[in-house]
Amino acid sequence: MKKILFLLVLFIAGCNVFFAQLNGKIDSIIQKEFNDRNGPGGVFLVSQKGKTIYEKAFGKANLELDIDMTSDNVFQIGSMTKQFTAISILILESQGKLKVSDAISKYIPDYPAGNSITIHHLLTHTSGIKDFTKMKSLSDIAQKEMTPKMMVDFFKNEPVDFKPGEKFEYNNSGYVLLGYLIEIVSGEKYEDFVKKNIFDKAGMSNSQYASDRRVIKKRAYGYHQKTDGYVNKTVISFSVPFASGSLMSTVEDMVKWQQALNKNLILDAQNVQKAFTKYKLNNGEEFTYGYGWHLNEINGIPTREHGGSIFGFKSMGVYIPKEDIYVIGFSNCDCNSPTQVVKDIAKTVLENSETILKK
């Protein structure tokens, strides 16, 4: 018995040393970018098989009130919203209410050349339609309350950049259109559809459609950095990015999201896999984007990745299916990008994954 207890003590001590060393490595990676204790900061989380193995907050959630960041602060996630929009489309397809092969003219009859643009093209950024974020007239509507139809009308008559399926070019307009289609087909507002079919089912109680007016507990405030210091983020109407970038969440809710996808709580395995499939252009060339996720690799091991950027905030998530490792990072200043930080953390954790599993 004494021998067993002694070995158990040694094992626990070994675990503590290992995780202390791993945490130190992760801290070091983060602090190279997030090194201002009195400035805006960020939150980072690492999980394996749904279990959190690292979670830490850096900097301030609110500069004016001098409030430290905590790991349960709520952030705007920008283009990570696209994951939820893509899965919402697949939910509607699983219900028999649409097909990703459908032309958008089926739902929006007056859309220019809508008979040659499919929902699949919108999901994969291969539609060729004009990205509204690149339009000079965007500033005219940035602070206006826009309906989804008004947003679509804003860019639909712009000249296309290329023929559908000809190339991959990241495009926010496509995901605004998808949000509009979700409302047309479901008969519900986009934010209500996502809440009912995703947030509620996954237990994501701290995730919601963004608002600057609504009181949101534990909100992290967004900032820009100028030559003379930090300033509050530029105000925009969230009805403009809409289904391409207007959701808010916490790092812990994002782990729940990933686990809900893994456990098929949102969608069955066959349909959800469509989001993680590499597709081909018209010429047969494969590209590395599914539906709402970039499909990349770390050390030859497949990953599912996406980041986000919206005034005052940046976000990044990397999931490694083979090891069930998820790394998520949020920043409340668009001066600090978590993108490379999260990728470097994911690589470090992946290199230590066998040891983590044994512990």
C-alpha positions as CSV (number, residue, x, y, z in Angstrom):
1,M,0.0,0.0,0.0
2,K,2.8,2.4,0.9
3,K,4.5,1.6,-2.4
4,I,1.3,2.4,-4.3
5,L,0.8,5.6,-2.4
6,F,4.4,6.6,-3.1
7,L,4.0,5.9,-6.9
8,L,0.8,7.9,-6.9
9,V,2.5,10.9,-5.3
10,L,5.3,10.6,-7.8
11,F,2.8,10.5,-10.6
12,I,0.9,13.6,-9.4
13,A,4.1,15.4,-8.9
14,G,5.2,14.5,-12.4
15,C,1.8,15.8,-13.8
16,N,2.2,19.0,-11.9
17,V,5.7,19.6,-13.3
18,F,4.7,18.8,-16.8
19,F,1.6,21.1,-16.9
20,A,3.6,23.8,-15.1
21,Q,6.2,23.6,-17.9
22,L,3.5,23.6,-20.6
23,N,1.7,26.5,-19.1
24,G,5.0,28.4,-19.0
25,K,5.6,27.8,-22.7
26,I,2.1,29.0,-23.5
27,D,2.4,32.0,-21.3
28,S,5.7,32.9,-23.1
29,I,4.0,32.6,-26.6
30,I,1.1,34.9,-25.6
31,Q,3.2,37.5,-23.8
32,K,5.3,38.2,-26.9
33,E,2.2,39.8,-28.4
34,F,0.0,40.6,-25.3
35,N,2.5,42.4,-23.1
36,D,0.8,45.5,-21.8
37,R,-0.7,44.7,-18.4
38,N,-2.5,48.1,-18.4
39,G,-3.7,48.0,-21.9
40,P,-6.4,46.0,-23.7
41,G,-5.7,42.3,-23.4
42,G,-7.1,38.9,-24.4
43,V,-8.3,35.5,-23.2
44,F,-6.8,32.2,-24.3
45,L,-8.0,28.6,-23.8
46,V,-6.7,25.2,-24.7
47,S,-8.8,22.1,-24.4
48,Q,-8.3,18.4,-25.2
49,K,-11.2,16.1,-25.5
50,G,-13.4,18.9,-24.1
51,K,-11.3,19.2,-20.9
52,T,-9.6,22.6,-20.3
53,I,-5.9,22.3,-19.9
54,Y,-5.0,26.0,-20.1
55,E,-7.2,29.1,-19.6
56,K,-5.9,32.5,-18.8
57,A,-6.7,36.2,-19.2
58,F,-4.3,39.1,-19.9
59,G,-4.7,42.9,-19.7
60,K,-7.8,44.9,-19.2
61,A,-11.4,44.3,-20.2
62,N,-12.2,48.0,-19.7
63,L,-9.6,50.7,-19.6
64,E,-11.8,53.5,-18.4
65,L,-12.9,51.6,-15.3
66,D,-9.5,49.8,-14.9
67,I,-11.1,46.4,-14.9
68,D,-8.9,43.4,-15.4
69,M,-9.7,40.9,-18.1
70,T,-11.2,37.5,-16.9
71,S,-11.6,34.3,-18.8
72,D,-15.4,34.6,-18.9
73,N,-15.5,38.0,-20.6
74,V,-17.8,38.3,-23.6
75,F,-16.1,39.3,-27.0
76,Q,-17.3,40.2,-30.4
77,I,-15.9,37.3,-32.6
78,G,-16.1,38.9,-36.0
79,S,-15.8,36.4,-38.9
80,M,-15.8,33.4,-36.6
81,T,-19.6,34.1,-37.0
82,K,-19.3,32.4,-40.4
83,Q,-19.1,28.9,-38.7
84,F,-22.5,29.4,-37.2
85,T,-24.0,30.7,-40.4
86,A,-22.6,27.8,-42.4
87,I,-23.9,25.2,-40.0
88,S,-27.3,27.0,-39.9
89,I,-27.5,26.4,-43.7
90,L,-26.7,22.8,-43.3
91,I,-29.4,22.5,-40.6
92,L,-31.9,23.8,-43.1
93,E,-30.6,21.4,-45.7
94,S,-31.0,18.5,-43.3
95,Q,-34.6,19.6,-42.7
96,G,-35.2,19.4,-46.5
97,K,-35.8,23.2,-46.7
98,L,-33.0,23.9,-49.2
99,K,-30.1,22.3,-50.9
100,V,-26.6,23.8,-51.1
101,S,-26.7,23.1,-54.9
102,D,-29.7,25.4,-55.2
103,A,-29.2,28.6,-57.2
104,I,-29.9,31.7,-55.1
105,S,-32.4,32.9,-57.7
106,K,-34.7,30.2,-56.3
107,Y,-35.0,32.3,-53.2
108,I,-34.1,35.8,-54.5
109,P,-35.5,35.9,-58.0
110,D,-34.3,39.4,-58.8
111,Y,-30.6,38.8,-57.9
112,P,-28.4,39.5,-60.9
113,A,-27.1,36.3,-62.5
114,G,-28.6,34.5,-59.5
115,N,-29.3,31.4,-61.6
116,S,-25.6,30.8,-61.9
117,I,-24.6,31.4,-58.3
118,T,-25.4,28.6,-55.8
119,I,-25.5,28.4,-52.1
120,H,-22.4,26.3,-52.3
121,H,-20.6,29.1,-54.0
122,L,-21.6,31.5,-51.2
123,L,-20.4,29.0,-48.5
124,T,-17.0,28.5,-50.1
125,H,-16.2,32.1,-51.1
126,T,-16.3,31.1,-54.8
127,S,-19.3,33.2,-56.0
128,G,-17.4,36.1,-57.5
129,I,-19.8,38.7,-56.1
130,K,-18.4,42.0,-54.8
131,D,-17.3,42.0,-51.2
132,F,-19.1,44.9,-49.6
133,T,-16.2,45.6,-47.2
134,K,-14.2,46.6,-50.3
135,M,-16.7,49.1,-51.5
136,K,-15.9,52.8,-51.0
137,S,-19.5,53.6,-50.3
138,L,-19.5,51.4,-47.2
139,S,-18.9,54.4,-44.9
140,D,-22.3,55.7,-46.1
141,I,-24.1,52.9,-44.4
142,A,-21.7,51.8,-41.6
143,Q,-23.7,53.3,-38.8
144,K,-27.2,52.8,-40.3
145,E,-29.7,50.2,-39.2
146,M,-29.9,47.9,-42.3
147,T,-32.3,45.1,-42.9
148,P,-30.8,42.0,-44.6
149,K,-32.6,42.9,-47.8
150,M,-31.1,46.4,-47.7
151,M,-27.7,44.9,-47.2
152,V,-28.1,42.6,-50.2
153,D,-29.5,45.5,-52.3
154,F,-26.4,47.5,-51.3
155,F,-24.0,45.2,-53.1
156,K,-26.0,43.0,-55.5
157,N,-25.7,45.3,-58.6
158,E,-21.9,45.7,-58.3
159,P,-19.9,44.2,-61.1
160,V,-18.7,40.6,-60.3
161,D,-15.0,39.9,-59.7
162,F,-15.1,36.6,-61.5
163,K,-17.4,33.8,-62.7
164,P,-18.9,31.5,-60.0
165,G,-16.6,28.7,-59.2
166,E,-13.7,30.2,-61.0
167,K,-11.5,31.0,-58.0
168,F,-11.6,31.2,-54.2
169,E,-11.6,34.7,-52.8
170,Y,-12.7,35.4,-49.2
171,N,-16.0,37.3,-49.4
172,N,-18.2,38.8,-46.6
173,S,-21.1,39.5,-49.0
174,G,-21.6,35.8,-49.5
175,Y,-22.3,35.3,-45.9
176,V,-24.6,38.3,-45.6
177,L,-26.6,36.6,-48.4
178,L,-26.6,33.3,-46.5
179,G,-28.0,35.1,-43.5
180,Y,-30.7,36.5,-45.7
181,L,-31.5,33.1,-47.1
182,I,-31.7,31.6,-43.6
183,E,-34.4,34.2,-42.8
184,I,-36.3,33.7,-46.0
185,V,-36.3,29.9,-45.7
186,S,-36.8,29.5,-42.0
187,G,-39.2,32.4,-41.5
188,E,-37.2,33.5,-38.5
189,K,-34.7,36.3,-37.8
190,Y,-31.1,35.1,-38.2
191,E,-30.2,35.7,-34.6
192,D,-33.3,33.8,-33.4
193,F,-32.5,30.9,-35.6
194,V,-28.9,30.6,-34.4
195,K,-30.0,30.9,-30.7
196,K,-32.7,28.2,-31.0
197,N,-30.8,25.8,-33.2
198,I,-27.2,26.2,-32.0
199,F,-26.7,28.3,-28.8
200,D,-29.5,26.7,-26.8
201,K,-28.7,23.1,-27.9
202,A,-25.0,23.5,-27.2
203,G,-25.5,25.3,-23.9
204,M,-23.8,28.4,-25.1
205,S,-25.6,30.7,-22.6
206,N,-23.1,33.6,-23.0
207,S,-23.3,33.8,-26.8
208,Q,-25.6,36.2,-28.7
209,Y,-26.0,38.5,-31.6
210,A,-23.9,41.6,-30.8
211,S,-25.3,44.9,-29.5
212,D,-23.8,48.1,-28.3
213,R,-27.1,49.2,-26.6
214,R,-28.1,46.0,-24.8
215,V,-26.5,45.5,-21.3
216,I,-24.3,42.5,-21.6
217,K,-22.8,41.2,-18.4
218,K,-19.0,40.8,-18.5
219,R,-18.6,42.5,-21.8
220,A,-15.1,43.1,-22.9
221,Y,-14.9,46.6,-24.5
222,G,-13.1,47.1,-27.8
223,Y,-10.2,49.4,-28.6
224,H,-7.9,50.8,-31.3
225,Q,-4.4,51.9,-30.7
226,K,-3.3,55.3,-32.0
227,T,0.1,57.0,-31.8
228,D,-0.9,58.8,-28.6
229,G,-2.6,55.9,-26.9
230,Y,-5.7,53.7,-26.9
231,V,-9.1,54.9,-28.1
232,N,-12.6,53.3,-27.9
233,K,-13.5,51.3,-31.0
234,T,-15.3,52.8,-34.0
235,V,-19.0,52.3,-33.7
236,I,-20.8,50.4,-36.5
237,S,-24.2,49.0,-36.9
238,F,-24.1,45.2,-36.4
239,S,-26.8,44.9,-39.1
240,V,-24.1,45.6,-41.6
241,P,-21.7,42.7,-41.1
242,F,-24.8,40.7,-40.1
243,A,-24.4,36.9,-40.6
244,S,-20.8,37.4,-41.8
245,G,-19.5,38.8,-38.4
246,S,-22.0,40.0,-35.8
247,L,-21.9,37.3,-33.0
248,M,-20.5,37.5,-29.5
249,S,-19.2,34.7,-27.4
250,T,-16.7,33.5,-24.7
251,V,-13.8,31.1,-25.0
252,E,-15.7,28.5,-22.8
253,D,-18.8,28.8,-25.0
254,M,-16.6,28.2,-28.1
255,V,-15.4,24.9,-26.5
256,K,-19.0,23.9,-26.0
257,W,-19.6,24.7,-29.7
258,Q,-16.8,22.5,-30.7
259,Q,-18.0,19.7,-28.5
260,A,-21.6,20.0,-29.7
261,L,-20.3,19.5,-33.3
262,N,-18.2,16.5,-32.2
263,K,-21.2,14.9,-30.4
264,N,-23.6,15.7,-33.2
265,L,-25.9,17.7,-30.9
266,I,-26.5,20.3,-33.6
267,L,-26.4,18.2,-36.8
268,D,-25.8,14.6,-37.7
269,A,-22.3,13.4,-38.6
270,Q,-23.0,13.0,-42.4
271,N,-24.3,16.6,-42.8
272,V,-21.7,18.3,-40.5
273,Q,-18.9,16.7,-42.4
274,K,-19.9,18.8,-45.4
275,A,-18.4,21.8,-43.6
276,F,-15.1,20.1,-43.3
277,T,-14.7,18.9,-46.8
278,K,-12.2,20.4,-49.3
279,Y,-14.0,21.3,-52.6
280,K,-12.8,22.0,-56.1
281,L,-12.9,25.0,-58.5
282,N,-14.4,24.7,-62.0
283,N,-10.9,23.7,-63.3
284,G,-10.7,20.8,-60.8
285,E,-8.2,22.6,-58.5
286,E,-8.8,21.8,-54.8
287,F,-8.8,24.7,-52.4
288,T,-8.5,24.7,-48.6
289,Y,-11.9,26.1,-47.4
290,G,-15.0,24.1,-46.5
291,Y,-18.2,25.7,-45.2
292,G,-17.1,28.3,-42.6
293,W,-13.7,26.9,-41.9
294,H,-10.2,27.0,-43.4
295,L,-8.9,23.5,-43.7
296,N,-5.1,23.7,-43.1
297,E,-2.4,21.6,-41.5
298,I,0.1,21.8,-38.6
299,N,3.2,19.5,-39.0
300,G,1.2,17.6,-41.7
301,I,-1.8,17.1,-39.3
302,P,-5.1,18.5,-40.6
303,T,-6.6,21.4,-38.7
304,R,-9.9,23.4,-38.9
305,E,-9.2,27.1,-38.5
306,H,-10.9,30.5,-38.6
307,G,-10.2,34.0,-37.3
308,G,-12.2,37.1,-37.0
309,S,-11.7,40.9,-37.1
310,I,-14.2,43.6,-36.4
311,F,-13.6,47.1,-35.0
312,G,-11.9,46.8,-31.7
313,F,-11.7,43.0,-31.6
314,K,-9.8,40.0,-33.1
315,S,-10.3,36.3,-32.7
316,M,-8.8,33.0,-33.7
317,G,-9.6,29.3,-33.3
318,V,-7.7,26.2,-34.3
319,Y,-9.1,22.7,-33.9
320,I,-7.0,19.6,-34.5
321,P,-9.5,16.7,-35.0
322,K,-7.0,13.9,-34.7
323,E,-6.1,14.8,-31.1
324,D,-9.3,16.6,-30.3
325,I,-7.3,19.7,-29.4
326,Y,-9.0,23.1,-29.5
327,V,-7.1,26.4,-29.1
328,I,-9.1,29.7,-29.0
329,G,-7.9,33.2,-28.5
330,F,-9.8,36.5,-28.2
331,S,-8.4,40.1,-28.2
332,N,-10.2,43.3,-27.3
333,C,-7.9,45.5,-29.4
334,D,-7.4,45.2,-33.1
335,C,-3.8,46.2,-32.4
336,N,-3.2,42.7,-30.9
337,S,-3.8,39.8,-33.2
338,P,-4.2,36.3,-31.7
339,T,-3.9,34.6,-35.0
340,Q,-0.2,33.5,-35.0
341,V,-0.3,33.2,-31.2
342,V,-3.1,30.6,-31.4
343,K,-1.3,28.8,-34.2
344,D,1.9,28.7,-32.2
345,I,0.1,27.4,-29.1
346,A,-1.6,24.7,-31.1
347,K,1.7,23.6,-32.5
348,T,3.2,23.5,-29.0
349,V,0.3,21.5,-27.5
350,L,0.2,19.2,-30.5
351,E,3.9,18.4,-29.9
352,N,3.1,17.5,-26.3
353,S,-0.3,15.8,-27.0
354,E,0.9,12.2,-26.2
355,T,2.2,13.2,-22.8
356,I,-1.0,15.2,-22.1
357,L,-3.2,12.1,-22.9
358,K,-1.1,9.9,-20.6
359,K,-1.5,12.5,-17.8
